[in-house]
Amino acid sequence: MIRPILTILSLTAAPAVAAQNFQSTAQLDEAVVQFTGASIGMDGGAQMPVDPRLKLAKCAMPQFNWLSERQDAVVISCMAPAWKVYVPVRRLTRIVPERAAPAVAAATAKPEPVIRRGDPIMIEAGAEGFSITRDGVAMSDAPVGGRLMVKVDPAKPPIQAIAMESGRAALPGFGR
């Protein structure tokens, strides 16, 4: 009689214990709001919350940095255990006088893709002291700085890359 009760209690307690081993995405969202100074969905804030399905190992001190000078994404990283999350940020909208309306219309037009679907491209990754390249085929169009999926091996799923220039892309986090 006692064994079945203990088994049931251990099974119901397991999800709570497992949840404690993962980093809270809600806490990461709050920290991004503090880092950017804007709420989720607002200009200057995260475009959307961190995906709550992520099961990131708990981090005692996550670090927050801008991905680039454009401040279009926040990089949340943990040194131990090692992981990184990229959070896209909504760009600030500028108030422009009426006489500049034609310039605004041109600025809001979609950027011209430098990589087109089916193009052969070279994907690169590297840091100080090393560099790796791999050939692949673009699965979609992308402007400079835009993300696209690239097929590098017919037997494996495509990988995500960031368009650098025509025929060249980099793995996220390894842009030059």
C-alpha positions, -999 to 999 in steps of 0.1 A, spaced: 0 0 0 28 24 8 48 17 -23 21 27 -48 16 60 -29 53 67 -29 55 59 -66 26 83 -73 42 110 -52 75 106 -69 59 108 -104 40 140 -95 70 156 -80 93 148 -109 80 176 -132 85 202 -105 120 191 -98 128 190 -136 114 225 -141 138 238 -114 168 226 -135 160 250 -164 164 287 -168 131 306 -165 123 323 -198 100 347 -180 130 359 -160 150 363 -192 121 384 -207 121 407 -177 159 411 -179 156 419 -216 130 446 -208 155 461 -182 184 459 -207 166 475 -236 145 499 -215 113 490 -235 86 464 -230 81 434 -253 64 444 -286 72 481 -281 97 502 -302 132 494 -289 120 463 -270 120 426 -278 98 417 -308 84 387 -288 91 369 -256 118 342 -254 103 309 -265 90 292 -233 96 258 -249 134 264 -246 149 241 -220 181 261 -211 203 250 -183 200 273 -152 225 301 -154 237 319 -122 245 351 -142 233 355 -177 250 382 -197 232 407 -220 248 424 -250 238 439 -283 244 417 -313 256 447 -334 258 485 -333 224 486 -349 209 473 -317 185 450 -336 190 420 -314 200 412 -278 224 383 -272 217 365 -239 247 342 -230 257 320 -202 294 310 -197 287 279 -175 268 260 -187 275 275 -222 244 286 -242 233 317 -262 199 330 -271 193 358 -297 163 380 -291 152 402 -320 144 439 -311 119 461 -327 135 491 -344 126 525 -333 103 544 -356 113 579 -364 90 609 -367 97 625 -400 83 659 -413 57 657 -440 80 671 -467 102 640 -463 74 616 -471 89 603 -504 122 595 -486 102 576 -460 84 556 -486 117 546 -502 132 537 -468 103 515 -459 106 495 -491 119 460 -487 157 457 -490 169 441 -522 180 405 -516 217 398 -521 211 360 -519 183 343 -538 167 309 -534 188 283 -552 220 303 -552 252 285 -543 267 302 -512 296 298 -489 288 297 -452 315 308 -428 321 307 -391 351 318 -372 367 337 -344 402 349 -336 425 321 -346 402 300 -367 379 300 -397 356 274 -412 337 275 -445 312 252 -460 293 253 -494 256 252 -494 224 262 -514 201 290 -503 166 279 -495 151 314 -496 159 350 -505 177 373 -480 190 409 -479 222 418 -462 218 410 -425 187 389 -432 184 353 -420 179 324 -444 180 286 -443 208 269 -462 210 233 -473 245 220 -468 239 182 -467 211 164 -485 208 139 -456 205 166 -429 181 194 -422 190 229 -434 209 253 -411 202 290 -404 226 316 -417 229 354 -420 234 369 -454 267 389 -456 269 397 -493 261 380 -526 272 343 -524 284 346 -488 267 340 -454 277 335 -418 264 313 -390 246 334 -363 271 347 -337 300 344 -361 295 374 -384 325 395 -394 
